[in-house]
Amino acid sequence: MPNLLLIGDSNNGKTALLNKFTSTNPSFIIEETQELVLPALMVQAPPEPDEKRFYNIILENLYAPYKSSEKIEMRQQRTIHLLKEIKC
């Protein structure tokens, strides 16, 4: 999957760069099908590596409900499905 990991010291413009990227790639609706397209989604990873919390953050940013009891495999599949659906 094409992706980018951005790391650097504090106050070096990482967030500004990401904000610029997301603002130049805004969401839109395809008129004919009324489908939402979200080319870029910016989320902040949890402070400690935690796959479940990471999926929670993505789902929260997509306004998608989730159950705390949901298995991680199902949460991963649902997150990937939603991201493909909105062409992220």
N, C-alpha and C positions, 0 to 999 in steps of 0.2 A: 504494500500500500504506500502511495506517496504521502510523505508527511515531513514535518520539520520539528526538530527539537531546538529550542532557543535557550541558551544559557549564558550567563555573564554576571559580573559583579553588580551590586546595587547601583542605581542611578546612572546606568549606561544607556538608557533609552529602549530597553526591551519592550516594555509595555507600550511606549509611544509607537514603536515600529509595528507591533501587533494591532494596535488601535487603527493605525493608518491602513494596514492590510485589510482589516475587517470593514473599514468604512469605504474602501475602494471596491469591495466585493459584497455589496448589500444584498439582503434577501429581496425576492420579488415573487410575484404570482404570474404564472403563465395564463394569459387571458382565456385561451380556448378551453383549457382543461381545469382551470381554477386550482392548479397545483402550486403549492408553496415550494420555492427553491431557496435553499440557504447555502450558498457556496462556501462560506467560512463560519466556523463556530469557535469562539475563543472561550476556553475554560482554564481555570487555574487548578493544577494538580494538588491533591491533599499534601500537607506538610510531610507526612510519612507515607511510604509506598503502601497503598491499600487499594486493591482492584475494585472492591465493592464500593468504597467511597468515591472512587474515580467515576464509575458508572453512574452513581447517584448524582454527582455534580453535572454530568452530561445530561442526564434525564431531567434534572431540575431546570437546566438552561433551555431545554426543549419544551418545558411545561408538560412533560409526560409523567403521569402518576406511576408510582412503584410501591411495592409492598416490602416492608423490612424483612419479611420472612422469605422473600423470593430467592431461589437458589442463584448463585453467581453465574452459572452457565446460562440460565434463562435470561438473566439481566443482560448478559453480554450479547446474546442473540437478539434480544429486543432492541438494544441500543444500536447494534450494527444495522438491523432492519430499518429502524427509524432514520438513521443517518443516510442510508441508501435511498430511502423514500423521498427525502428532501434534497437529494443530490448534493450532499455536503462533501 
